[in-house]
Each structure stands twice: as structure tokens, then as C-alpha cells.
Amino acid sequence: MSYTALAALGVVAAIVLDRWVARTRITSTSDWWSAYAIIVFFQLLTNGWLTGRGIVRYDPDTILGSEDVVLVGDGRILFAPVEDLAFGFALVLTSCVAWTWLGRHRAADSTVDSAVDRATS
Amino acid sequence: MTLPHWSYVAMLVFCLVGTLPLVPAFRLRVLRQPRRLLLTVLLAGTPFLLWDLYATHAGHWWFDEEQTLPWRVAGLPLEEISFFVVIPVVAVLTLEGVRAARRGVRPGSGRRREEAR
């Protein structure tokens, strides 16, 4: 599969994870979208560094654009293939879902603890 | 090693320098939960690291030897593996920073409160 297809699949998988698997539903919160807005701004800068300098290079057969590293256009935004935006979105969303999901279990534990505290006090 | 070899490392350092100050500023309790943070990195980072391994070996992308450190693990530069630790941490810190700000925590307010005590 091309990077383009895998990146699209990654975005769908991350959203499915948030909404139906872990059921954290952070994509329904403005907290998540505000955080993502900040992150995507810096992703464009840091990814621009990695791709603009050619620290990472891409096979033109697996991306929408060609091997030409241009600022904008030819399937690239700030030197980076648009697929990288999808990869970044999926990675960042999965991280925040995992963190929130693990915290929910922690909160459930502490609820149990406080119930035990109340019962024993 | 020359300065350009540190190019990728510089980007990771930039990410951490930009987000770690959120911890004292908003009194985030992210680093005080090392187990939860480690599990987050493992759960979220692992599938993307596997994707990266596949993509690198399938030739979707590759890394410039002149702008990465010489060490490789399974064909990946150490920086690329560190990326899947740094980015989940950065993402969590940003999300918790936003959540704290929305709860009314203001940067530096913790220090003032402690001084008042």
C-alpha cells in the first residue's frame, strides 16, 4: 500500500479508536481541537525542517506529489508531503486517546478507593 | 561527527523545550504519573513505530546519513525511534496544558499561591 492509502487508513483508525473502541470521544471536545490546532502549527514547522532539509526523503511512487521538495504545492505543505499531516494527526490523536483512556481507569480506581474510604470510616 | 549530524536531534529538543515548561507553568501532573505516561507512549507509539519500520523497509521514506546520528536500530536512526516517545509526550503535555488553561489555571499562578501560604 502507498503512504497515501496508509495515512488515510491511520486517520480513520485513530477516529474509530476514539469514538467506538476506547470511547474516550475526545474528538467531540474543544479541548482536543484547541490542542491539535497548537500542535499542527508546530508540526508544520518541525516537519518543514525535517523535509525541507531532506533529513527525511520520500519515494515519489508512494506519495501524491513528486520527489521535488517545494514550499507549497505538488502535494506538499511547507516542504512536507500532505500525507505527513495525516500521519501526525493519527499519532497525536492516538496518544491523547491512550492518555485519556488510562486516566479514566485511574479515575474509576480512585472512585472505588473513596467509596472504600467512606465505607470503612 | 559534524554539526549537521545533529539536525534531527535539534528538532526533537525543540519540541521538548517548547512543551516541558508547560508542566511548572500550569502545574501539570503529567510527569508525576510516570506509569500512565509510559503506557501511553507504548500504546500509541508502538503501532506507529511498526508502521515506520514497514515504510522504511518498503522504501516509502529514508533518512539522510549526513543529518542523522550514525546509530541505527533495525535500520532506523535513534532519533526516529525517539520521535515515537517525544511526540506522544508532547501531545499529552499540550492537551493537559489546554485542559488546565480551560479550568482557569493561569501560568505562574501556582508559584504566587505557594508564596502566599
gemmi code that builds the backbone of each chain (N, CA, C; Angstrom):
import gemmi

chains = {
    "A": [
        ("MET", (0.840, -1.205, 0.000), (0.000, 0.000, 0.000), (0.873, 1.252, 0.000)),
        ("SER", (0.394, 2.279, -0.658), (1.150, 3.538, -0.705), (1.052, 4.259, 0.629)),
        ("TYR", (1.947, 5.223, 0.816), (1.902, 6.040, 2.032), (0.564, 6.778, 2.094)),
        ("THR", (0.071, 7.223, 0.932), (-1.205, 7.945, 0.876), (-2.338, 7.102, 1.452)),
        ("ALA", (-2.448, 5.845, 1.011), (-3.515, 4.952, 1.474), (-3.358, 4.638, 2.950)),
        ("LEU", (-2.123, 4.365, 3.382), (-1.870, 4.037, 4.794), (-2.186, 5.230, 5.698)),
        ("ALA", (-1.858, 6.433, 5.237), (-2.097, 7.634, 6.044), (-3.604, 7.859, 6.225)),
        ("ALA", (-4.371, 7.673, 5.161), (-5.828, 7.825, 5.240), (-6.404, 6.783, 6.198)),
        ("LEU", (-5.889, 5.559, 6.097), (-6.322, 4.470, 6.977), (-5.979, 4.794, 8.436)),
        ("GLY", (-4.811, 5.391, 8.659), (-4.367, 5.748, 10.001), (-5.310, 6.747, 10.658)),
        ("VAL", (-5.754, 7.738, 9.885), (-6.679, 8.752, 10.410), (-7.995, 8.093, 10.806)),
        ("VAL", (-8.536, 7.244, 9.914), (-9.800, 6.561, 10.198), (-9.655, 5.678, 11.436)),
        ("ALA", (-8.555, 4.938, 11.533), (-8.335, 4.038, 12.672), (-8.283, 4.819, 13.984)),
        ("ALA", (-7.613, 5.983, 13.977), (-7.487, 6.789, 15.204), (-8.864, 7.310, 15.637)),
        ("ILE", (-9.683, 7.737, 14.667), (-11.016, 8.257, 14.996), (-11.922, 7.127, 15.506)),
        ("VAL", (-11.834, 5.965, 14.853), (-12.614, 4.799, 15.303), (-12.211, 4.428, 16.729)),
        ("LEU", (-10.902, 4.476, 17.013), (-10.397, 4.179, 18.355), (-10.999, 5.140, 19.381)),
        ("ASP", (-11.002, 6.409, 19.045), (-11.516, 7.419, 19.975), (-13.022, 7.286, 20.194)),
        ("ARG", (-13.761, 7.084, 19.116), (-15.215, 7.158, 19.216), (-15.897, 5.846, 19.600)),
        ("TRP", (-15.333, 4.718, 19.118), (-16.056, 3.461, 19.310), (-15.290, 2.365, 20.049)),
        ("VAL", (-13.975, 2.430, 20.066), (-13.215, 1.363, 20.743), (-12.919, 1.766, 22.188)),
        ("ALA", (-12.125, 2.828, 22.366), (-11.817, 3.298, 23.728), (-12.973, 4.136, 24.286)),
        ("ARG", (-13.785, 4.686, 23.387), (-14.944, 5.523, 23.752), (-14.544, 6.728, 24.599)),
        ("THR", (-13.370, 7.268, 24.308), (-12.936, 8.475, 25.023), (-13.628, 9.709, 24.444)),
        ("ARG", (-13.932, 9.669, 23.156), (-14.668, 10.729, 22.442), (-14.061, 12.112, 22.640)),
        ("ILE", (-12.717, 12.180, 22.651), (-12.095, 13.500, 22.796), (-12.262, 14.326, 21.525)),
        ("THR", (-12.563, 13.675, 20.380), (-12.781, 14.451, 19.149), (-14.100, 15.223, 19.204)),
        ("SER", (-14.880, 15.020, 20.262), (-16.092, 15.833, 20.466), (-15.822, 17.017, 21.379)),
        ("THR", (-14.589, 17.148, 21.870), (-14.287, 18.208, 22.833), (-13.489, 19.340, 22.179)),
        ("SER", (-13.749, 20.567, 22.637), (-12.966, 21.691, 22.106), (-11.552, 21.679, 22.687)),
        ("ASP", (-11.365, 21.013, 23.847), (-10.011, 20.884, 24.410), (-9.084, 20.188, 23.408)),
        ("TRP", (-9.582, 19.065, 22.852), (-8.758, 18.316, 21.892), (-8.456, 19.151, 20.660)),
        ("TRP", (-9.480, 19.800, 20.075), (-9.264, 20.534, 18.821), (-8.384, 21.761, 19.045)),
        ("SER", (-8.477, 22.388, 20.239), (-7.578, 23.506, 20.552), (-6.142, 23.012, 20.656)),
        ("ALA", (-5.965, 21.878, 21.353), (-4.625, 21.306, 21.488), (-4.077, 20.929, 20.112)),
        ("TYR", (-4.940, 20.322, 19.284), (-4.465, 19.906, 17.950), (-4.087, 21.121, 17.096)),
        ("ALA", (-4.858, 22.213, 17.227), (-4.558, 23.427, 16.456), (-3.157, 23.945, 16.802)),
        ("ILE", (-2.808, 23.882, 18.086), (-1.468, 24.309, 18.516), (-0.421, 23.346, 17.967)),
        ("ILE", (-0.712, 22.041, 18.125), (0.253, 21.019, 17.713), (0.495, 21.067, 16.207)),
        ("VAL", (-0.572, 21.225, 15.407), (-0.403, 21.165, 13.952), (0.423, 22.349, 13.454)),
        ("PHE", (0.309, 23.496, 14.139), (1.139, 24.647, 13.778), (2.626, 24.290, 13.929)),
        ("PHE", (2.957, 23.694, 15.087), (4.360, 23.327, 15.325), (4.784, 22.120, 14.491)),
        ("GLN", (3.810, 21.262, 14.156), (4.145, 20.134, 13.284), (4.587, 20.637, 11.919)),
        ("LEU", (3.889, 21.669, 11.418), (4.257, 22.221, 10.113), (5.683, 22.778, 10.160)),
        ("LEU", (6.046, 23.424, 11.284), (7.398, 23.979, 11.418), (8.457, 22.882, 11.504)),
        ("THR", (8.227, 21.909, 12.415), (9.253, 20.885, 12.645), (9.339, 19.916, 11.459)),
        ("ASN", (8.185, 19.583, 10.887), (8.189, 18.705, 9.723), (8.815, 19.412, 8.526)),
        ("GLY", (8.591, 20.737, 8.469), (9.210, 21.540, 7.418), (10.729, 21.486, 7.509)),
        ("TRP", (11.214, 21.465, 8.737), (12.658, 21.334, 8.999), (13.162, 19.973, 8.496)),
        ("LEU", (12.458, 18.908, 8.884), (12.885, 17.550, 8.515), (12.850, 17.330, 6.998)),
        ("THR", (11.789, 17.822, 6.361), (11.610, 17.532, 4.933), (12.281, 18.584, 4.042)),
        ("GLY", (12.271, 19.853, 4.507), (12.876, 20.920, 3.718), (14.385, 20.733, 3.578)),
        ("ARG", (15.018, 20.249, 4.644), (16.455, 19.993, 4.626), (16.787, 18.627, 4.040)),
        ("GLY", (15.746, 17.817, 3.799), (15.998, 16.484, 3.245), (16.533, 15.505, 4.277)),
        ("ILE", (16.254, 15.758, 5.581), (16.647, 14.795, 6.617), (15.856, 13.505, 6.382)),
        ("VAL", (14.580, 13.672, 6.009), (13.754, 12.538, 5.566), (13.382, 12.788, 4.106)),
        ("ARG", (13.517, 11.770, 3.278), (13.157, 11.882, 1.858), (12.157, 10.805, 1.496)),
        ("TYR", (11.349, 11.082, 0.490), (10.220, 10.199, 0.166), (10.307, 9.651, -1.254)),
        ("ASP", (9.845, 8.423, -1.395), (9.727, 7.797, -2.709), (8.491, 8.392, -3.397)),
        ("PRO", (8.660, 9.069, -4.541), (7.522, 9.712, -5.203), (6.411, 8.738, -5.599)),
        ("ASP", (6.734, 7.434, -5.689), (5.711, 6.446, -6.069), (4.689, 6.196, -4.966)),
        ("THR", (5.031, 6.560, -3.719), (4.121, 6.244, -2.612), (3.387, 7.475, -2.092)),
        ("ILE", (3.714, 8.659, -2.600), (3.036, 9.894, -2.150), (2.309, 10.543, -3.332)),
        ("LEU", (1.431, 11.513, -3.000), (0.653, 12.193, -4.045), (1.560, 13.025, -4.956)),
        ("GLY", (2.530, 13.695, -4.362), (3.393, 14.584, -5.137), (4.592, 13.864, -5.741)),
        ("SER", (5.541, 14.658, -6.236), (6.759, 14.089, -6.830), (7.895, 14.156, -5.812)),
        ("GLU", (9.125, 13.878, -6.266), (10.258, 13.933, -5.335), (10.751, 15.364, -5.127)),
        ("ASP", (10.184, 16.318, -5.880), (10.609, 17.710, -5.741), (10.175, 18.259, -4.380)),
        ("VAL", (11.132, 18.840, -3.666), (10.814, 19.418, -2.359), (10.494, 20.901, -2.571)),
        ("VAL", (9.173, 21.198, -2.594), (8.747, 22.580, -2.804), (8.033, 23.091, -1.553)),
        ("LEU", (8.007, 24.404, -1.384), (7.395, 25.006, -0.187), (5.914, 24.637, -0.094)),
        ("VAL", (5.157, 24.931, -1.149), (3.732, 24.596, -1.186), (3.379, 24.138, -2.599)),
        ("GLY", (2.488, 23.139, -2.692), (2.066, 22.631, -3.996), (2.691, 21.286, -4.294)),
        ("ASP", (2.247, 20.649, -5.358), (2.739, 19.322, -5.734), (2.590, 18.341, -4.573)),
        ("GLY", (1.426, 18.433, -3.879), (1.153, 17.512, -2.782), (1.961, 17.788, -1.530)),
        ("ARG", (2.540, 18.997, -1.449), (3.350, 19.308, -0.257), (2.902, 20.604, 0.402)),
        ("ILE", (2.987, 20.637, 1.740), (2.714, 21.840, 2.521), (3.938, 22.097, 3.376)),
        ("LEU", (4.534, 23.256, 3.254), (5.781, 23.579, 3.945), (6.807, 22.449, 3.788)),
        ("PHE", (7.055, 22.076, 2.549), (8.039, 21.069, 2.127), (7.607, 19.628, 2.394)),
        ("ALA", (6.672, 19.416, 3.350), (6.331, 18.051, 3.756), (5.171, 17.501, 2.921)),
        ("PRO", (5.204, 16.209, 2.582), (4.068, 15.608, 1.884), (2.802, 15.761, 2.731)),
        ("VAL", (1.647, 16.006, 2.112), (0.402, 16.166, 2.878), (0.101, 14.914, 3.694)),
        ("GLU", (0.613, 13.763, 3.233), (0.398, 12.517, 3.978), (0.938, 12.631, 5.406)),
        ("ASP", (2.022, 13.413, 5.579), (2.605, 13.580, 6.913), (1.617, 14.225, 7.888)),
        ("LEU", (0.756, 15.111, 7.365), (-0.249, 15.740, 8.227), (-1.200, 14.678, 8.772)),
        ("ALA", (-1.577, 13.741, 7.918), (-2.472, 12.654, 8.332), (-1.767, 11.731, 9.324)),
        ("PHE", (-0.506, 11.396, 9.047), (0.286, 10.552, 9.953), (0.378, 11.226, 11.324)),
        ("GLY", (0.686, 12.519, 11.334), (0.810, 13.266, 12.582), (-0.509, 13.326, 13.340)),
        ("PHE", (-1.597, 13.586, 12.619), (-2.922, 13.641, 13.248), (-3.228, 12.320, 13.946)),
        ("ALA", (-3.001, 11.219, 13.233), (-3.300, 9.888, 13.781), (-2.439, 9.597, 15.007)),
        ("LEU", (-1.156, 9.927, 14.949), (-0.246, 9.668, 16.071), (-0.617, 10.511, 17.295)),
        ("VAL", (-0.887, 11.776, 17.076), (-1.206, 12.684, 18.183), (-2.564, 12.326, 18.797)),
        ("LEU", (-3.548, 12.028, 17.942), (-4.870, 11.656, 18.467), (-4.790, 10.344, 19.254)),
        ("THR", (-4.093, 9.351, 18.705), (-3.950, 8.068, 19.408), (-3.274, 8.269, 20.762)),
        ("SER", (-2.267, 9.138, 20.816), (-1.569, 9.411, 22.079), (-2.527, 10.022, 23.101)),
        ("CYS", (-3.316, 11.007, 22.674), (-4.232, 11.680, 23.599), (-5.377, 10.762, 24.018)),
        ("VAL", (-5.808, 9.882, 23.103), (-6.847, 8.906, 23.444), (-6.307, 7.921, 24.485)),
        ("ALA", (-5.100, 7.411, 24.266), (-4.496, 6.449, 25.205), (-4.346, 7.091, 26.582)),
        ("TRP", (-3.837, 8.318, 26.618), (-3.647, 9.042, 27.878), (-4.987, 9.235, 28.606)),
        ("THR", (-5.989, 9.665, 27.868), (-7.302, 9.930, 28.467), (-7.942, 8.628, 28.939)),
        ("TRP", (-7.829, 7.582, 28.128), (-8.404, 6.273, 28.462), (-7.759, 5.714, 29.730)),
        ("LEU", (-6.424, 5.820, 29.823), (-5.720, 5.337, 31.016), (-6.101, 6.172, 32.235)),
        ("GLY", (-6.342, 7.458, 32.033), (-6.746, 8.340, 33.128), (-8.146, 8.029, 33.616)),
        ("ARG", (-9.005, 7.608, 32.673), (-10.372, 7.266, 33.042), (-10.369, 6.069, 33.998)),
        ("HIS", (-9.488, 5.091, 33.703), (-9.377, 3.925, 34.589), (-8.864, 4.331, 35.962)),
        ("ARG", (-7.928, 5.282, 35.944), (-7.374, 5.804, 37.188), (-8.471, 6.493, 38.005)),
        ("ALA", (-9.289, 7.287, 37.299), (-10.377, 7.994, 37.976), (-11.370, 6.995, 38.561)),
        ("ALA", (-11.637, 5.906, 37.801), (-12.554, 4.873, 38.294), (-11.973, 4.218, 39.544)),
        ("ASP", (-10.648, 3.968, 39.515), (-9.989, 3.371, 40.679), (-10.138, 4.265, 41.897)),
        ("SER", (-9.904, 5.588, 41.674), (-9.939, 6.499, 42.819), (-11.359, 6.622, 43.361)),
        ("THR", (-12.360, 6.458, 42.463), (-13.748, 6.479, 42.926), (-13.993, 5.286, 43.846)),
        ("VAL", (-13.449, 4.133, 43.410), (-13.589, 2.926, 44.232), (-12.905, 3.143, 45.578)),
        ("ASP", (-11.678, 3.732, 45.509), (-10.933, 3.972, 46.740), (-11.739, 4.837, 47.713)),
        ("SER", (-12.325, 5.926, 47.155), (-13.042, 6.831, 48.044), (-14.305, 6.175, 48.597)),
        ("ALA", (-14.918, 5.282, 47.763), (-16.090, 4.553, 48.246), (-15.680, 3.624, 49.393)),
        ("VAL", (-14.501, 2.987, 49.225), (-13.991, 2.107, 50.275), (-13.692, 2.929, 51.524)),
        ("ASP", (-13.082, 4.127, 51.295), (-12.762, 5.014, 52.414), (-14.023, 5.354, 53.204)),
        ("ARG", (-15.076, 5.682, 52.439), (-16.323, 6.071, 53.098), (-16.916, 4.895, 53.886)),
        ("ALA", (-16.801, 3.697, 53.260), (-17.392, 2.512, 53.876), (-16.651, 2.125, 55.157)),
        ("THR", (-15.314, 2.363, 55.154), (-14.518, 1.922, 56.294), (-14.384, 3.004, 57.358)),
        ("SER", (-14.750, 4.230, 57.028), (-14.551, 5.303, 58.010), (-15.770, 5.438, 58.927)),
    ],
    "B": [
        ("MET", (31.849, 13.339, 14.054), (30.507, 13.868, 13.767), (30.542, 15.391, 13.623)),
        ("THR", (29.827, 15.860, 12.664), (29.760, 17.307, 12.451), (28.391, 17.828, 12.890)),
        ("LEU", (28.273, 19.145, 12.913), (27.028, 19.772, 13.367), (25.784, 19.287, 12.608)),
        ("PRO", (25.835, 19.156, 11.269), (24.639, 18.685, 10.534), (24.116, 17.330, 10.998)),
        ("HIS", (25.000, 16.485, 11.573), (24.545, 15.185, 12.070), (23.511, 15.324, 13.185)),
        ("TRP", (23.484, 16.489, 13.830), (22.573, 16.723, 14.956), (21.260, 17.372, 14.509)),
        ("SER", (21.035, 17.476, 13.208), (19.861, 18.184, 12.675), (18.543, 17.613, 13.184)),
        ("TYR", (18.411, 16.282, 13.173), (17.166, 15.650, 13.616), (17.032, 15.774, 15.137)),
        ("VAL", (18.156, 15.602, 15.854), (18.146, 15.749, 17.313), (17.660, 17.150, 17.687)),
        ("ALA", (18.106, 18.154, 16.943), (17.738, 19.548, 17.220), (16.220, 19.718, 17.174)),
        ("MET", (15.569, 19.047, 16.249), (14.119, 19.152, 16.115), (13.418, 18.532, 17.328)),
        ("LEU", (13.932, 17.394, 17.816), (13.332, 16.751, 18.996), (13.527, 17.626, 20.234)),
        ("VAL", (14.711, 18.214, 20.365), (14.998, 19.101, 21.503), (14.062, 20.303, 21.458)),
        ("PHE", (13.848, 20.849, 20.258), (12.935, 21.990, 20.075), (11.537, 21.646, 20.598)),
        ("CYS", (11.051, 20.439, 20.279), (9.714, 20.002, 20.714), (9.624, 19.973, 22.242)),
        ("LEU", (10.652, 19.431, 22.890), (10.638, 19.300, 24.353), (10.829, 20.650, 25.038)),
        ("VAL", (11.700, 21.484, 24.477), (11.934, 22.820, 25.046), (10.648, 23.644, 24.981)),
        ("GLY", (9.841, 23.386, 23.960), (8.608, 24.139, 23.798), (7.473, 23.676, 24.693)),
        ("THR", (7.523, 22.424, 25.151), (6.384, 21.890, 25.905), (6.674, 21.597, 27.378)),
        ("LEU", (7.901, 21.209, 27.724), (8.194, 20.869, 29.129), (7.926, 22.043, 30.091)),
        ("PRO", (8.165, 23.304, 29.685), (7.836, 24.421, 30.598), (6.347, 24.515, 30.922)),
        ("LEU", (5.480, 23.839, 30.154), (4.048, 23.831, 30.470), (3.806, 23.156, 31.825)),
        ("VAL", (4.686, 22.226, 32.202), (4.499, 21.473, 33.454), (4.527, 22.399, 34.669)),
        ("PRO", (5.610, 23.185, 34.873), (5.572, 24.114, 36.013), (4.585, 25.263, 35.795)),
        ("ALA", (4.451, 25.745, 34.563), (3.595, 26.920, 34.307), (2.138, 26.642, 34.658)),
        ("PHE", (1.654, 25.454, 34.244), (0.245, 25.127, 34.505), (0.104, 24.073, 35.604)),
        ("ARG", (1.198, 23.821, 36.324), (1.209, 22.814, 37.401), (0.609, 21.495, 36.920)),
        ("LEU", (1.063, 21.034, 35.747), (0.532, 19.792, 35.175), (1.045, 18.605, 35.968)),
        ("ARG", (0.180, 17.609, 36.131), (0.576, 16.415, 36.882), (0.852, 15.253, 35.948)),
        ("VAL", (1.411, 15.587, 34.771), (1.685, 14.555, 33.761), (2.925, 13.743, 34.133)),
        ("LEU", (4.009, 14.438, 34.521), (5.257, 13.737, 34.821), (5.195, 13.026, 36.168)),
        ("ARG", (4.199, 13.382, 36.985), (4.031, 12.700, 38.282), (3.288, 11.389, 38.116)),
        ("GLN", (2.876, 11.079, 36.881), (2.201, 9.807, 36.604), (3.032, 9.022, 35.583)),
        ("PRO", (4.257, 8.623, 35.996), (5.183, 8.005, 35.031), (4.642, 6.718, 34.407)),
        ("ARG", (3.864, 5.951, 35.195), (3.340, 4.683, 34.675), (2.316, 4.934, 33.570)),
        ("ARG", (1.426, 5.908, 33.838), (0.401, 6.256, 32.854), (1.043, 6.825, 31.584)),
        ("LEU", (2.080, 7.648, 31.785), (2.762, 8.259, 30.636), (3.512, 7.213, 29.826)),
        ("LEU", (4.179, 6.295, 30.527), (4.924, 5.228, 29.848), (3.981, 4.335, 29.051)),
        ("LEU", (2.845, 3.976, 29.667), (1.855, 3.148, 28.973), (1.296, 3.867, 27.742)),
        ("THR", (1.080, 5.182, 27.875), (0.597, 5.973, 26.746), (1.585, 5.907, 25.587)),
        ("VAL", (2.874, 6.094, 25.911), (3.926, 6.056, 24.886), (3.952, 4.680, 24.220)),
        ("LEU", (3.838, 3.627, 25.038), (3.886, 2.265, 24.483), (2.655, 1.972, 23.630)),
        ("LEU", (1.475, 2.303, 24.159), (0.230, 2.005, 23.442), (0.119, 2.789, 22.130)),
        ("ALA", (0.446, 4.080, 22.183), (0.289, 4.923, 20.993), (1.504, 4.840, 20.068)),
        ("GLY", (2.693, 4.806, 20.660), (3.910, 4.847, 19.845), (4.193, 3.567, 19.078)),
        ("THR", (3.888, 2.417, 19.710), (4.254, 1.139, 19.106), (3.652, 0.898, 17.709)),
        ("PRO", (2.322, 1.068, 17.526), (1.789, 0.819, 16.181), (2.405, 1.741, 15.120)),
        ("PHE", (2.712, 2.986, 15.504), (3.282, 3.925, 14.531), (4.753, 3.616, 14.271)),
        ("LEU", (5.435, 3.087, 15.297), (6.820, 2.660, 15.101), (6.866, 1.460, 14.143)),
        ("LEU", (5.891, 0.553, 14.292), (5.824, -0.604, 13.398), (5.535, -0.148, 11.961)),
        ("TRP", (4.625, 0.820, 11.835), (4.328, 1.416, 10.523), (5.619, 1.996, 9.932)),
        ("ASP", (6.376, 2.714, 10.773), (7.614, 3.351, 10.336), (8.623, 2.309, 9.862)),
        ("LEU", (8.716, 1.209, 10.617), (9.638, 0.130, 10.237), (9.244, -0.441, 8.881)),
        ("TYR", (7.919, -0.687, 8.722), (7.427, -1.214, 7.452), (7.747, -0.240, 6.313)),
        ("ALA", (7.410, 1.043, 6.527), (7.559, 2.050, 5.470), (9.027, 2.255, 5.093)),
        ("THR", (9.897, 2.222, 6.118), (11.325, 2.410, 5.850), (11.874, 1.223, 5.046)),
        ("HIS", (11.457, 0.013, 5.436), (11.953, -1.173, 4.735), (11.314, -1.324, 3.360)),
        ("ALA", (10.072, -0.788, 3.199), (9.411, -0.829, 1.887), (9.894, 0.315, 0.993)),
        ("GLY", (10.702, 1.212, 1.573), (11.259, 2.307, 0.783), (10.340, 3.493, 0.596)),
        ("HIS", (9.291, 3.608, 1.435), (8.413, 4.784, 1.344), (9.188, 6.057, 1.676)),
        ("TRP", (10.092, 5.947, 2.666), (10.962, 7.079, 3.027), (12.280, 6.557, 3.551)),
        ("TRP", (13.266, 7.429, 3.567), (14.578, 7.066, 4.098), (15.229, 8.300, 4.708)),
        ("PHE", (16.356, 8.079, 5.405), (16.950, 9.132, 6.223), (18.338, 9.497, 5.722)),
        ("ASP", (18.632, 10.792, 5.746), (19.919, 11.293, 5.288), (21.001, 10.993, 6.324)),
        ("GLU", (22.000, 10.225, 5.922), (23.065, 9.843, 6.864), (23.903, 11.038, 7.303)),
        ("GLU", (23.899, 12.095, 6.505), (24.688, 13.285, 6.840), (24.003, 14.140, 7.906)),
        ("GLN", (22.681, 13.934, 8.084), (21.939, 14.802, 9.007), (21.282, 14.027, 10.146)),
        ("THR", (21.743, 12.782, 10.350), (21.280, 11.987, 11.487), (22.516, 11.419, 12.179)),
        ("LEU", (22.349, 10.996, 13.440), (23.455, 10.367, 14.160), (23.712, 8.996, 13.538)),
        ("PRO", (24.929, 8.474, 13.682), (25.290, 7.249, 12.945), (24.596, 5.965, 13.417)),
        ("TRP", (24.003, 5.981, 14.632), (23.467, 4.741, 15.172), (22.142, 4.348, 14.544)),
        ("ARG", (21.994, 3.076, 14.205), (20.768, 2.562, 13.609), (20.275, 1.353, 14.400)),
        ("VAL", (18.956, 1.274, 14.603), (18.337, 0.094, 15.205), (17.283, -0.388, 14.222)),
        ("ALA", (17.433, -1.582, 13.725), (16.540, -2.157, 12.714), (16.405, -1.213, 11.520)),
        ("GLY", (17.500, -0.546, 11.189), (17.506, 0.339, 10.025), (17.028, 1.747, 10.292)),
        ("LEU", (16.552, 2.000, 11.520), (16.057, 3.338, 11.854), (17.085, 4.106, 12.669)),
        ("PRO", (17.252, 5.408, 12.389), (18.112, 6.225, 13.259), (17.502, 6.277, 14.661)),
        ("LEU", (18.358, 6.412, 15.678), (17.861, 6.504, 17.061), (16.874, 7.659, 17.213)),
        ("GLU", (17.094, 8.752, 16.460), (16.204, 9.911, 16.544), (14.790, 9.544, 16.109)),
        ("GLU", (14.706, 8.702, 15.074), (13.384, 8.326, 14.556), (12.631, 7.491, 15.593)),
        ("ILE", (13.349, 6.634, 16.320), (12.714, 5.848, 17.385), (12.311, 6.781, 18.532)),
        ("SER", (13.202, 7.735, 18.853), (12.893, 8.706, 19.913), (11.686, 9.550, 19.555)),
        ("PHE", (11.466, 9.772, 18.270), (10.314, 10.553, 17.786), (9.014, 9.981, 18.339)),
        ("PHE", (8.933, 8.642, 18.421), (7.697, 7.993, 18.867), (7.568, 7.962, 20.397)),
        ("VAL", (8.576, 8.504, 21.072), (8.472, 8.758, 22.510), (8.171, 10.245, 22.722)),
        ("VAL", (8.917, 11.089, 22.021), (8.803, 12.537, 22.204), (7.424, 13.047, 21.784)),
        ("ILE", (6.928, 12.629, 20.633), (5.668, 13.188, 20.127), (4.464, 12.821, 21.012)),
        ("PRO", (4.312, 11.565, 21.464), (3.213, 11.300, 22.408), (3.312, 12.153, 23.675)),
        ("VAL", (4.508, 12.339, 24.211), (4.677, 13.151, 25.422), (4.286, 14.605, 25.144)),
        ("VAL", (4.761, 15.124, 24.020), (4.456, 16.498, 23.621), (2.946, 16.683, 23.431)),
        ("ALA", (2.303, 15.691, 22.830), (0.861, 15.757, 22.578), (0.090, 15.790, 23.899)),
        ("VAL", (0.477, 14.913, 24.832), (-0.195, 14.840, 26.136), (0.001, 16.141, 26.914)),
        ("LEU", (1.227, 16.681, 26.898), (1.503, 17.928, 27.618), (0.668, 19.076, 27.054)),
        ("THR", (0.528, 19.121, 25.729), (-0.261, 20.191, 25.107), (-1.730, 20.049, 25.475)),
        ("LEU", (-2.251, 18.811, 25.382), (-3.659, 18.584, 25.730), (-3.934, 18.949, 27.187)),
        ("GLU", (-3.063, 18.503, 28.092), (-3.257, 18.805, 29.512), (-3.052, 20.292, 29.789)),
        ("GLY", (-2.174, 20.941, 29.028), (-1.982, 22.385, 29.156), (-3.262, 23.129, 28.792)),
        ("VAL", (-3.897, 22.709, 27.685), (-5.161, 23.319, 27.260), (-6.243, 23.065, 28.310)),
        ("ARG", (-6.321, 21.810, 28.794), (-7.336, 21.468, 29.801), (-7.155, 22.317, 31.058)),
        ("ALA", (-5.904, 22.509, 31.491), (-5.635, 23.315, 32.688), (-6.023, 24.768, 32.456)),
        ("ALA", (-5.657, 25.284, 31.286), (-5.976, 26.683, 30.969), (-7.492, 26.883, 30.953)),
        ("ARG", (-8.220, 25.885, 30.421), (-9.687, 25.972, 30.373), (-10.309, 25.882, 31.768)),
        ("ARG", (-9.591, 25.234, 32.693), (-10.100, 25.140, 34.073), (-9.794, 26.414, 34.850)),
        ("GLY", (-9.099, 27.347, 34.192), (-8.827, 28.622, 34.843), (-7.449, 28.732, 35.450)),
        ("VAL", (-6.607, 27.688, 35.258), (-5.237, 27.788, 35.759), (-4.493, 28.798, 34.889)),
        ("ARG", (-3.830, 29.756, 35.501), (-3.068, 30.741, 34.736), (-1.588, 30.498, 34.950)),
        ("PRO", (-0.764, 30.682, 33.894), (0.678, 30.418, 34.038), (1.261, 31.172, 35.229)),
        ("GLY", (1.983, 30.421, 36.082), (2.670, 31.055, 37.208), (1.801, 31.263, 38.430)),
        ("SER", (0.500, 30.980, 38.324), (-0.402, 31.242, 39.449), (-0.079, 30.349, 40.644)),
        ("GLY", (0.483, 29.150, 40.349), (0.823, 28.218, 41.419), (1.903, 28.767, 42.316)),
        ("ARG", (2.889, 29.410, 41.691), (4.008, 29.938, 42.450), (3.520, 31.033, 43.399)),
        ("ARG", (2.647, 31.909, 42.860), (2.141, 33.002, 43.693), (1.347, 32.462, 44.885)),
        ("ARG", (0.570, 31.407, 44.596), (-0.252, 30.848, 45.672), (0.638, 30.253, 46.762)),
        ("GLU", (1.725, 29.566, 46.312), (2.630, 28.971, 47.292), (3.318, 30.042, 48.125)),
        ("GLU", (3.660, 31.166, 47.465), (4.315, 32.255, 48.189), (3.364, 32.855, 49.224)),
        ("ALA", (2.081, 32.839, 48.898), (1.096, 33.441, 49.798), (0.912, 32.599, 51.059)),
        ("ARG", (1.240, 31.285, 50.923), (0.997, 30.422, 52.079), (2.006, 30.654, 53.189)),
    ],
}
model = gemmi.Model(1)
for chain_id, residues in chains.items():
    chain = gemmi.Chain(chain_id)
    for i, (resn, *xyz) in enumerate(residues, 1):
        res = gemmi.Residue()
        res.name, res.seqid = resn, gemmi.SeqId(i, " ")
        for name, pos in zip(("N", "CA", "C"), xyz):
            atom = gemmi.Atom()
            atom.name, atom.element = name, gemmi.Element(name[0])
            atom.pos, atom.b_iso = gemmi.Position(*pos), 0.0
            res.add_atom(atom)
        chain.add_residue(res)
    model.add_chain(chain)
structure = gemmi.Structure()
structure.add_model(model)
structure.setup_entities()
